[in-house]
Amino acid sequence: MGTKEMKDAYVAKMQAQVSEWEKAAAQGRLEYQQKLSQMKAEEKQEQARRKLEELKMAGEERWEALKSGVEGAWNELKKSVESSKVD
């Protein structure tokens, strides 16, 4: 095998390695984004749960005011769940 062939084989080997690393990095970013979406959804779920508990504990005079907060938390949770769904 001549020098040119050795060089070409080496370059091809290095390109394959770089391509493999790029795929691994892309997969890592995808997994990170999925985990981040899951964490955000869990946080929104907890906020909605707390608002619901506040609403349960509220007296009749205060429940109307709390209702909008519960609805806001509920809508945020719904958006978060829908955005984290895998198509």
N, C-alpha and C positions, 0 to 999 in steps of 0.2 A: 504494500500500500504506500503510495507516494505522499509527500507532504501536503499537497492540496486535498487529497482524499481524507487524510488524518484530520486536517483542519476542519473540513466540512462535517465530518462525523462528530468531532468535538463540539462544533457550533450547534449542530442538530441536537446533540445530547443536552447541552446547556439550555437551548430553547425549550426543549421538552420539560426540563426541570422548572424553568421559569413559568411555563404554562401550567404545570401542576401546582406550583405555589399560588399562582393567581386564582386558580379554581378553589383552592383551599381557603384563601382569603375571602373570596366571594361567598363561599359557604358559611364562613365564620360571621361575615357581616349579616347574611340572611338570618342565621340563628340568633344573632344579637338583636336584630330588629324584631323578630318574632317574640323573643323573651321580653323585650321592652314593651311591646304591644300588650303582652299578657299581663305584665306588671301594672301597666296603666289601667287596663280593664279591671284588674283586681282592686286597685285603688278606687276607681269609680264605683265599683260594687260596694266597697266598704263605706264610701260616702253616702251612697243611696240607702244602705242599711241603717246608718246613723240617723239620717234625716227621717226615715220611716219610724225609727224608735222615738225620735223627738215628737213626731206627729201623734204616735200612740199615747204618749205621756201628756200631751198638751190638753189643756182644758178647752171647752167649747169656744170660749172667747178668743183663743189664740190659734186654733187650728186653721182658720182661713189664711192667716199670715204665713203659717208654716207650710201650707199646701203648695204655694208657689216654689218654695225651696225644695220640697220633695220632688215636684215635677221637674225642676231644673236638674237635680241630681239624677233623676230617672232618665231624662233625655240624654244627659252626658254618658251615662252607663250604656244606654241603647246604642249611641253613636260609637262608643268604644268597642262594644261587642261586635257590632256590624263591621267596623273597620278592621278588626282582628280576624275575621273569618277568612279562611283560605278558599279561594275560588277553584 
